[in-house]
Amino acid sequence: MTGGLGRIGVVTFPGSLDDSDARRAVRLAGGEPVELWHRDADLRQVDAVVLPGGFSYGDYLRCGAIARFSPVMEPLLEQARGGMPVLGICNGFQVLCESHLLPGALTRNDHLHFVCRDQRLRVERTDTAWTSDYGQGQEITVPLKNGEGGYVADERTLDSLEAEGRVVFRYVGGNPNGSRRDIAGISNEAGNVVGLMPHPEHAVETLTGPTTDGLGFFTSVLKRLVTA
Amino acid sequence: MTPSTQSEPRTAPAPRTALDTVKHAAGTPGADQPWAELGLKQDEYERIREILGRRPTGAELAMYSVMWSEHCSYKSSKVHLKQFGEKAPGQPENTAMLVGIGENAGVVDIGQDYAVTFKVESHNHPSYVEPYQGAATGIGGIVRDILAMGARPVAVMDPLRFGAADHPDTRRVLPGVVAGIGGYGNCLGLPNIGGEVVFDDCYQGNPLVNALCVGVMKHEDIHLAQASGTGNKVILYGARTGGDGIGGVSVLASETFEEEGPAKRPAVQVGDPFQEKLLIECTLEIFREKLVAGIQDLGGAGLSCATSELASAGSGGMRVELDTVPLRDSSLSPEEILMSESQERMCAVVEPGKVDRFLEICEKWDVIATVIGEVTEGERLEIYWHGEQIVDVPPRTVAHEGPVYHRPYERPSWQDALQADDAAALPRPGTGEELRAATLALLSSPNQAAKSWITDQYDRYVLGNTVLAQPEDGGMIRVDEETGLGVALATDGNGRYAKLDPYAGAQLALAESYRNVAATGARPLAVTDCLNFGSPEDPSAMWQFAEACRGLADACRELGTPVTGGNVSLYNQTGDTAIHPTPVVGVLGVIDDVSRRTPVAFAEQGQLLYLLGDTREELGGSAWSQVAHGHLGGLPPAVDLDRERLLAEILIAASRDGMIDAAHDLSDGGLIQALAESCLKGGNGARVVVPDGLSPFVFLFSESQGRALVAVPRSEEVRFNDMCGARGLPVARIGVVDGDEIEIQGQFGVSLRELREAHEGTLPALFAGDAERAGA
């Protein structure tokens, strides 16, 4: 680890929307949020990175398809492969899939509408960098808001994700977008890179969120950094 | 690879055919000009010639015609709108107003050095022609108005009116409008925190798509639309200028360039929310570094409006090199460039020494920025095209001194008969079983049903400051994370009431919006309005408009809430049939600590239910009369603004002092509507007793004003009662939150499950696609 413990970078792409929310979540969890700019190939010595929600580059071409070529992604890919914790939320998840840090892709919701609702999820894996503060099988409720959140991959990939325990979150109480096997979020093999469509950063205060269930993502990674 | 949207600007090529220059116009006084096709009246055209002392050039004619249109000049409405200023509440009540009517939007002081700007605007006609883009660019336009004041936009709301819910064309218009609002607003990262959805046959050929935006800034950040300081540069930045939104002005294009160029340009603008998001962040960074002397967004009438308004409001004149404007389509004529309503553009006036830094910030955000002119000495707006002068006008005559009409108006001949057709005569449910059926019919009717199928397509969470959003009474946004300072907003308007009595109808719209804000615990401060009416050339519609303005101005004075700005939309009619007069009123309130907000949900069993205010038999224009009988007649509920004020004071004090757990204002649908919504939201039932002296039907369905339903924790009952008693507000304990059904004792019971199915199933059944229903 370089720099002070608990420095968590949040990347702003043109069209990022939930970057300030992600920084607030880091702060409320006790970490130090650090702004990262898409044009800078420099992670400013952060210990972990959040790719926030939004419509990077207007979602033109494909969601996340242009953002993956941003200069900031070069050091990010390298350090993620080296074990640095990375969380992709919504558009950030799409960027991680486009970058091949995670398998599969996100497609248009099966009902063809944008959907914003409070979504129940089951935590299926608790040994990732971002989920250690949850209990195995714990149900949490966080906001979900997307137009292209249907997770798809070929059967073999899906089977291997299941077999390797890399399905981190599954939708409970109704699949909101047609995701295969109710998959809401997955991780890479090492468990340091996690992507999901729902928005934990919008569930960190009772005043503005449906719950504070999302805080656990950020406390998990901060604990990991302390013990690393 | 560095992704970038930037490239070298394409500007217009040299002129191809004879250019109608100022010099040419002066030498050809007899040339035929298409003023009538551009919507000008003969006397208006002659007045332009008089102002200029010659015939206008094509470009000048285009500018005057669009700036003197009803939409831009308010020529029919101005004389009535004046009252909002003249009758504005006196000191000390409106000390909150920092910027009033006339700027891009009004600005209100909310304390702690924060200022809030908010405004509602219409995009009715474009949304009927092209629902998705019409609604999307409606959001884009109002957001730029707010941005231009110096504020960060923080939320949007949408008051919507459609034709009959089951009409085939509503299935075309509504999903498109909703997708457009969502598509643009969601991508912009602004939470959508409320609004209205109303169905009525009268909007079938003329839906209303209004959009409200609210923004927050510090006092020192307020910016105005004016160009001052000789030598200051005029910078156009944002999207390239294209051929969209030109509409009628293509008449001129075809006159000027006969051989080339498309004859017809699209009338509806096309939006790019990604560009707008960049424009917002870029502009806010420019504000932070204090780089602009004046700023204006480009909306209706595009560059014509921005340049003439900036020059008119400032000191000095302006010179613009029109051929430097970056174009999307190089075949555009100068007239078309002046008229284009291409979206996502802003115009700033910048001191020469700050231009480099300004352009640098634009480059950082991949926003194209071009110096197109400068502020000059003298008082003329001069526009050049490849060195030749095509416009030379006094800008005030274009922007601020357009025609003013005193249109004739007259109370319609049918008004008496309409008011005499009293809803009291309608057959009404008597038995418990009939009341139960009427309850389910009401709550499942499209107007009274849950709107979540629509609002779930909008992001209400983004920015992380949404404290309340639909289906709450008002939306609430936290402004300061440290202190908890926040604002609440509601929009309301009941066209049925206004049709029965436009004076009272406008006041009732204000009263409801005011009540909704107070029900959240916020103190109402100021008003914005969107006045949607029929043709000003029809004396009946003009009477409705005049009455509504008078009513609203009078009520604003009494409630101490000034109108800070808004918008008028006339000509809302199909053939000779006008829509119901529909004044939509938005009220902004402030709350010192958002953690004290009052939600609508009955969240805990055992809470005591109190009905505040007086219930009388008032059924004219009611939701029940519409649902049960398709009836509209009689008089709307009586207006009592003193009572509204008292009720608001009680609701605010009770919220601040923790005396109530929930509150829901009573409006269309009456008590049963509010009771059902609060129970469903909280997932708890209620046992309710009909008070002595009231018929169960009137108790449940009357729409008497100045009322609210509140849930009081048992521990606060005495204190709450004492407060209401001391202030003289009638209260009645009508029941308790309990069980999982709504039971009207001695009458009927209905389970929450059945109620929920009725209330929440209607809109999906009408509008959800087949794929959605299969997947759900």
HADDOCK unambig.tbl for C-alpha pairs under 7 A between the chains (distance, minus, plus):
assign (segid A and resid 14 and name CA) (segid B and resid 278 and name CA) 6.69 0.50 0.50
assign (segid A and resid 15 and name CA) (segid B and resid 274 and name CA) 6.09 0.50 0.50
assign (segid A and resid 15 and name CA) (segid B and resid 277 and name CA) 6.37 0.50 0.50
assign (segid A and resid 15 and name CA) (segid B and resid 278 and name CA) 6.98 0.50 0.50
assign (segid A and resid 17 and name CA) (segid B and resid 189 and name CA) 5.21 0.50 0.50
assign (segid A and resid 18 and name CA) (segid B and resid 462 and name CA) 6.17 0.50 0.50
assign (segid A and resid 18 and name CA) (segid B and resid 463 and name CA) 6.37 0.50 0.50
assign (segid A and resid 20 and name CA) (segid B and resid 463 and name CA) 6.77 0.50 0.50
assign (segid A and resid 21 and name CA) (segid B and resid 463 and name CA) 5.92 0.50 0.50
assign (segid A and resid 21 and name CA) (segid B and resid 464 and name CA) 5.75 0.50 0.50
assign (segid A and resid 54 and name CA) (segid B and resid 187 and name CA) 6.94 0.50 0.50
assign (segid A and resid 55 and name CA) (segid B and resid 187 and name CA) 6.02 0.50 0.50
assign (segid A and resid 57 and name CA) (segid B and resid 274 and name CA) 6.83 0.50 0.50
assign (segid A and resid 58 and name CA) (segid B and resid 274 and name CA) 4.76 0.50 0.50
assign (segid A and resid 66 and name CA) (segid B and resid 3 and name CA) 6.96 0.50 0.50
assign (segid A and resid 69 and name CA) (segid B and resid 1 and name CA) 6.39 0.50 0.50
assign (segid A and resid 69 and name CA) (segid B and resid 2 and name CA) 6.94 0.50 0.50
assign (segid A and resid 69 and name CA) (segid B and resid 3 and name CA) 6.93 0.50 0.50
assign (segid A and resid 70 and name CA) (segid B and resid 2 and name CA) 6.03 0.50 0.50
assign (segid A and resid 70 and name CA) (segid B and resid 3 and name CA) 6.43 0.50 0.50
assign (segid A and resid 71 and name CA) (segid B and resid 2 and name CA) 6.58 0.50 0.50
assign (segid A and resid 111 and name CA) (segid B and resid 771 and name CA) 5.56 0.50 0.50
assign (segid A and resid 111 and name CA) (segid B and resid 772 and name CA) 4.26 0.50 0.50
assign (segid A and resid 111 and name CA) (segid B and resid 775 and name CA) 6.80 0.50 0.50
assign (segid A and resid 113 and name CA) (segid B and resid 457 and name CA) 6.70 0.50 0.50
assign (segid A and resid 114 and name CA) (segid B and resid 457 and name CA) 4.99 0.50 0.50
assign (segid A and resid 115 and name CA) (segid B and resid 456 and name CA) 5.53 0.50 0.50
assign (segid A and resid 115 and name CA) (segid B and resid 457 and name CA) 4.85 0.50 0.50
assign (segid A and resid 116 and name CA) (segid B and resid 456 and name CA) 4.86 0.50 0.50
assign (segid A and resid 116 and name CA) (segid B and resid 457 and name CA) 5.86 0.50 0.50
assign (segid A and resid 116 and name CA) (segid B and resid 458 and name CA) 6.29 0.50 0.50
assign (segid A and resid 116 and name CA) (segid B and resid 459 and name CA) 5.71 0.50 0.50
assign (segid A and resid 117 and name CA) (segid B and resid 456 and name CA) 6.34 0.50 0.50
assign (segid A and resid 145 and name CA) (segid B and resid 459 and name CA) 6.44 0.50 0.50
assign (segid A and resid 202 and name CA) (segid B and resid 461 and name CA) 6.56 0.50 0.50
assign (segid A and resid 202 and name CA) (segid B and resid 464 and name CA) 6.20 0.50 0.50
assign (segid A and resid 207 and name CA) (segid B and resid 467 and name CA) 5.83 0.50 0.50
assign (segid A and resid 207 and name CA) (segid B and resid 595 and name CA) 6.69 0.50 0.50
assign (segid A and resid 208 and name CA) (segid B and resid 464 and name CA) 6.30 0.50 0.50
assign (segid A and resid 208 and name CA) (segid B and resid 465 and name CA) 5.97 0.50 0.50
assign (segid A and resid 208 and name CA) (segid B and resid 466 and name CA) 5.42 0.50 0.50
assign (segid A and resid 208 and name CA) (segid B and resid 467 and name CA) 4.90 0.50 0.50
